[in-house]
Amino acid sequence: MKKALGTHVLVEMFGCNPSTLKDKEYVGKVLIRAAEEAKAHIVATYFHQFQPFGVSGAVIIEESHFTIHTWPEHGFAAVDLFYCSEDVDVERAISVLVEEFKPDSITTFEVKRGVLPELNLPMFGAEKEKQPELAEATIAN
């Protein structure tokens, strides 16, 4: 596995119980519990109720953030779990989400963020060649 400054896990949950996805209080409790059980350190939380339904919310953690966006009319929730510490138990966070939203299926994608040259990891294609020029141009401005 590549080492990076952070890991971003995208979780797509299909076939969730719509009543759980349209309740701001419930969605908030679930995402907060997922962060707590993942051993993340919560800094702040915010959740917004859309009309007629749907919720967006964020749990800001010392290690980065967990966010959620729900579409109850489709039984779908999109969750981003972004963390910059190996101490965060993302598998536990996902277990909480599955336990509470009861999706028929989930898809997860993992993206390494901040794979930097000083970590001695390969960069992608031409981006490696462009990076020093971009850095110099930024410094010149």
Secondary structure, DSSP 4 states (H G I P E B T S, - for coil): ----SEEEEEEEEES--HHHHT-HHHHHHHHHHHHHHTT--EEEEEEEE-SSS-EEEEEEETTEEEEEEEEGGGTEEEEEEEES-TT--HHHHHHHHHHHH--SEEEEEEEEE---GGGT-PPPTTHHHHHHHHHHHHHH-
